[in-house]
Amino acid sequence: MTFRCVIALVVFVAVLGAAAGAALLAAGSARAATPGKVLWSKRMSTAYGRDDFPRGMAVAPDGSVYVVSRVRWGDNGDDTLIGLTKYSPGGTRRWQRTFRTSGALQDSPVGLALDRKGNAYVAGNTITAGGVNEGLLVRWTAAGKRSWVRRWAGTTTASDWFTDAACDPHGNVIVCGHENLSPTTAGFFAREYGPGGSARWTKRWGPGQSTGDGADAVAVDKKTGVVYVGGRLTQTVSAPDPSATDVVLLKFGDTGTPRWGRTWGSLGGWDDTVDDLVLSPSGEVYVAANVRDDMWGHAAVLNFGSGGTLHWSDSDADKSPDPGLLPIQGIAVDNRERVRVLLGDPPASPPALLRLYGPDGELRWQRELPLGATVRASAEDLAVTTTGRTYVAGFSQATNADPMRLFVMCVNGDGTLVPWTTYRTGPGGSDARGSLVALRDGRLYAAGYAGGGTTGNDVLTLRLVP
């Protein structure tokens, strides 16, 4: 999954039984009956007293919420380290931790993964005193104790970095990323670490024909432990740009055994890159990709079976007339194999679209989302419940005189907008920006950042009534 500078908000969905659902409603307060109501809002700042920005959120099986952040500790904007905060479902802060590599110029998180016991793995990157980038992986227990730290420098002295992380059902964590193999070539890799920090296997793909090759996202089947890695490699067919990339999807067994690899390229596209991977309950693989056509981005969605067969694809870059600038922002799939795709990013017009594809790849509906802004607006990410509702989060600014507001909205399975949208600003009406939405056991969470702090931006975490 890609982490954006604006925010990270994550959605986690589960379904309660009828009795459990009734008990939850009975135990809730009267205000819990109002969908979109903010139940609690927490600001998080560190002892460094500077800007803190969220880079990921995850929800543990017990409902605890973890938020990883990029913390600025020095006067230079690149003086950053890793922050991790855990909240109870009721909003109590359980603990807060920070990590900085000794002697490093910069530490930045790119991914957060939780195992079934609530142990947290933060994948990131560190820049050494010599200016070389290395992959970084830190493990904390559910109680907040740091277990171990691992760094990865690849096979050369050039910069290498992690881009994503995911846990398997056995408590292992898989990271993926970019490895420089020579001054002119690179490839992508996946590497698995056991719960104790030992490297269990490393797999590489490449080298390609340029330094733009690398892995962008990893997803793991929570039942079997099978690993999927998506990335980009230099095209092997003629293209307008000889260094342009194609989408690559690889499948590995739970012990790292290669199963298959597939490539996909848009018609006449320049750069095809992976934004995210999601797996359906039946084992289907969905790839969210962006296609750069000359200088603009377009969305593409790919559906592969577990055996590697491409069942369907839909690429805006291959359509006539061209639908315009609509890069993909997020993808989610429900239990009925219906795929939601969120598109749009400033200066897109319209600024946000939500699409629903059926299991056969047919576009069932497309809705323009009313972001309520004339100056700035962005729908940053989405998540879907098992019953088919879609939650979207982002930020909007109505006029130049107004602050930016974090928003969360909901869309029914038929594409109709649920009649509520929650907006949130920072203290004193300061800016607030948000991006994802999450639901688990009747709990809806969001995270972003807000101004109004004494020295800068703070991480903002919300729980709302779904």
N, C-alpha and C positions, 0 to 999 in steps of 0.2 A: 504494500500500500504506500502511496506517495504522501508525504507530509507537506502541507502548505504553510507559508509564512504567516498567513492570516490567522489560522486557528487549527485546533484539532478537536473534533467532537465525535464520539463513537457511539454506534447503536448496537445494542445487544438484545436479542429478542427471544422470549420463551413463553410458553402458554401454560397457564394454571388450569387445573381441573375446576369444575363448577363449584365444588365445596370450598376449595382453597380460595377461589376468586371471591366467593361470598364472604368468607372470613376476612379477607383483605379489605373489602369494602366496609364491612361492619366495624373493623378496627380503625378505619381512617377517620379523620376529622370531617366536619361538615364541608369545609372548603375543598376537600379532595374530590367532591362531585363536580367541580368546575373544570372541564378539560382546558389544558393550557395554563392552568394556575401554577405559579412558581411556589413550590413548597419550601424550598430553601435555596439560598444563594451564598456561596462562599468565595471570598477573595483570598488568594494565596500569594504572598511575597516572601522572599528569603531574607536572610540576615545581611545580604549584600546590598539591599536597598536600591536596586536598579531595575531595569526592565526584565520582566519574566514573560515568556510566551509559551503557550501549550504546543506540544508536538505530537500528542497522542493520548488516547483514553482507552481503558479497557475495564470490563466489569467481571469480577470473580463470581464463582458459583454461589457464594453466600450473599451476593449483592453489593459487596464492597466495591468502591470506585477508585481506580488508580489513574492519576494524571501525570504524564511526564512532560517536562518543560525545559526550554532553553533559557538559561539564567545568565544575564550579563553581570559580571562581577567587577569589571574595570571600566575605565573611562573610554577605552576603545570599544566600538560596537562589536568587534570580533573577540573580545575578551569574554568568552562564555564557558559555562560548565553545564552539567546535567542535574536537573532537579526531579524528584519523584515524590508525590504526595498521595496518601491513601485516606479515603473518607469512608465512614460507615454509611449504610443506606439512609440513616437519619440525618446525615450531614456532619457528624462528629469527626474531626480530623484525628485519625489514628496515629499517624506519624508523617514526618517529612524528612527526606534525605537529599543530600547533594553529593556529587562526585566530581573531582577534577584530577586528571592525570598529572602526576608530579612532573614539573618542568615543561608541560605542554603549553603551546600557544593558544589552543582552543579545543574544547570538547563540545560536540553537538549531537543530540539524540535524533534518530531518524525512525525508530520503530519501538513499539512496546508489545510484549506478548506475555500472557499469563498461563501457567499450567493449571491443572485441576485442583491443586492444593493452594492456589493463590500466590505462589512464588512468582516474582516479577523479573523479566528479562528485558533490559533496555539495550537496544542496538544503537550504535552511533559511530562517530568518527572522531579521531584525535589528530591534531596537527602537531608534530614534534617540533622541538626547538630548531631543528634543521629545515623546517618547512615542508616535511614529507607527511602526507596523509596516510593514516592507518585505520583499519577497522577496529571498533571498540565494542565489547559486550560486557555488561555488568549484571550480576544476579543479586537480587534481594529476596529474603524469605518473606512469608506473609506477615511475620512479626516486625519486619523492617531491618533485619540484620543483613549486612552485605556479606554474601557468601564467597564470591570470587570475582575476579576481573580478568578478561582475556583480550589480548590485542592480536591483530592479524595484519601482516605486512606483505603477504603474497610471495612471489618467487623472485622479485627484482627489488631494487632500491627505489623504484618510482612509486608514486602515490597510488594507493588502493583504498577502496571504501565500501562499507556496508550500505545497503539501501532499504532493507526490510527484514523482518523477523517473524517467526510463527512457531508455536509449540505443537508437538505431536501428543497423542494420548498416553505416551509412556513417560512423559516428563522431560523429554529432550527438546532442545531448541534448535531451529534451523535458521541460518542467516544466509543472505545472498548479497551480491554486489558486483563491483567493477574491479578488474585486475589489469593493470598495465603490464604487458608482456614484453614490450620493446618500445623504443622511442616513437614508433609509428603504428603499433598494433596493440589491441587490448582484447579481452574476452570476459565472459561472465562465469561466476562460480556459485556453488551452494556448499555450505559447510554445516555439519551437525555437531553439537556439543551435548554431552550427557549431563544429568543433573549435578554431577560433581565437578563439571568444568572440563572434562577430557574430550578432545576432539575424536569423534567416532568415524567420520568420513568426510572427504572433500571431493567434489566433482567439478570439473571445468568444461567449458564449451568454447571453442575458438582455437587459435586466434582468428579474429576477423581481419579486415583489410584497413581498419582505421582505429583511432583511439576512442571513437564514439561508442564502441560496443560495450555491453554490460547488462547485468540482470537488474530488474526494476521491482519485482514483486514475487513473493512466495506465499503459497497456500498449502495447507496440510489437511488431509482427510482425517477428521477426528475419530473415526472408527477404525480405520486400517493403518493410519500413519503414513500413507502414500504422500509423496511430496511433488508439488508442481511449482516450477520456476518459470517466470515469464521475463523476457528481456528483448534486446535488440542486437542484431548483428548486421554487418555491412552486406548490402544486397549482392547477390550472385548473378543477377540479371542486369541488363543495361537500364540505366535510369538517368534522369536529368543531372543528378549529382553523383559522381562515382563513389563518394563516401557516404551516400544515403543508406539508411538501415531498414531492415525488415523485422517484423515481429517474430520472435522465436518462443515456443512453448516446449518445455521438457518435463518428462515424468520420471520420477525415481521411486523405487521401492522403499520400504521403511528402513532398510539397511544401506540405502544409497545405490542399489543396483539400477543402472539405467534401463528404463522400459521403452521409451520412444521419444522422438523429437520431431516437432513440426514447425514449419515456417509459413508466414503469410505476408503478402505485400499488396498494397493498394495499386490500382491501375495508374501508372505514371506518377505514383507518389514519390516524395522526396525522402522524408524520414517518417517511418512508422515506429512508434514507441508504445510500450505497455504502461498504462496508468495503474491498473489494479487487476487482481484475479479473485474470483469468488467461486465456491463450489456449492452445488445444490445438494439436498439430502440424498438424491438418487445417484450422485457421483458425476454429474455433468460439470464441465469446466467452462466458465464464462470469462472472457478476456475483454477488458475495457482498454481500448487503444486510442491513440491520437495520431492523426496523419497530417504531416506538414506538407502542404501543397504550395510550393514556391516560398511564401513567407507566412501563411496563415495556417491555423490548425483546424482539423475536422475530426468528428467523432467516428469511431468504428467499434462494433461489437462482434465478437466471435464466439461461437458455441462449438466446443469439442466434446466428443464422447470420451468415456474413460479409456477406450481403446485407441484413441488418437484420431478418430474420424471427424472431419470438419462437417458438422451438421448444417450450420448456416452462418452467414455473416452479413452484416449491413454496414456499409461505409458511406458516409456523406460525401467523401471526396470522389466517389465513383458515380455520383448521381448527376443527372442533367434535367433541369437546370441546377446549378450549384446552389445548395441551400444556405451558403454563407458561412461566416465564422462561428462555429459551434463546437468548441473543444469539449471533450468529455470531462465531467467533474466527479462522477461516482457511479457505481453499479451495485445492484442488490438483487437477490432472487428469493422468491418465496417457496413454500412447500409444493406448489402446483407448477413449478418450473416456469413461472411468469417472471420476466426480467424487467426491472425498472432501471432506467438510465437517466441520469441528470446531465444536462448539457448547458453550456453557456458560461461566459466569463467576460467581464468588461474588456474591450468595448463592444461586446456582442450586442446585437439587436435582433430579436428580443433578448434581454439579459439572462433569462433562464427558461429552459424547457424541460418537462418531464415526460418521458416516453414509457409505454408499456408494450413489451413484446410477448407474444404467446410462445408456447414450447416449440412451435414450428418456425419461429423467427418472424412471423407476421406481425407488423406494427398494428396493435389494436387501437391505441389512441395516443394522442400527443397533446399536452396542455401547456400553455404559457403560464408561468407562475407570476402572480401579482406581487411584486416586491415592494411596491409603494415608494418608489424613489425617482427623482429626476436628476440627481447629481451622481451618486455612486450606489451600486448594488451588486451583490454577488451571492448566488446560491452555491455553497461550498461542498456539500456532501449530502448523502441520504442514507436511509435504512428502511427496511420493510419488515412488518410483522408477519407472523404465519397466517393471519387472517386477511392479509392483503392491503392493509393500510401502509402508506408511505409517509415518513417524516423527513422533512427537509430543513436544513439550517444554513444560516449565512449572515449577511449584514446588509444594511441599506441606509442611505442618507437622503432624506426627502428634499432638502434645500441646503444651500450653502450656510444658512444660519442655524441649521439643525445639527445635532451630533449624529454620528453613526450609531446604529442600533443593532444589536444581536437579535436575530429572529429565529423562531421555530414555527413551522406550519405543518399541516397534515392534509393529505390527499387520500380520498377513498379509493377502493379498488377499481371503481368505474371511471376514475379520473375527476370526479367532482371534488371541489375544495371543501374541506370541513370548515364550518363557519367560526373559526378562531385562529388568530395568529398572535403569538406572544412576542412582544418586543422588550428589550432590556438595554438600559444604558448604564454607564458607570456612575460612581458617586458624583453628586452635584450636576448631573446631566452630561458627564464626560463621555467620550467615545467608548463604544463596546463593539467588538467584532467576534462573530462566531461562525461555525461551519458544519458540525455533524449532529446526528440525533440518535438516541438509543433507548430501547425498551427491553426490560427484562423483569419477569414476574410482577408486572404492573408498575414498574418503575421506569420513568423516562428521564434520561440524563443528557446534559449538554456541557460543553466547555468552550471557552474562548478567552479573550483578554479584554481588560477594561482600563481606561485611564483614570485619573482622579487620585492616584496614589501620591505620596509625598515626594517621591523621586522618579516615578516612571509608571509603566504599565504593570498590572498584576494579572495573574491567571484567575479567570472567573469560571466557577463550576456551578451548575444548576441542576436541581431536580424539579421536574414538572409533572403535573397530572396528565396522563396520556388521553 
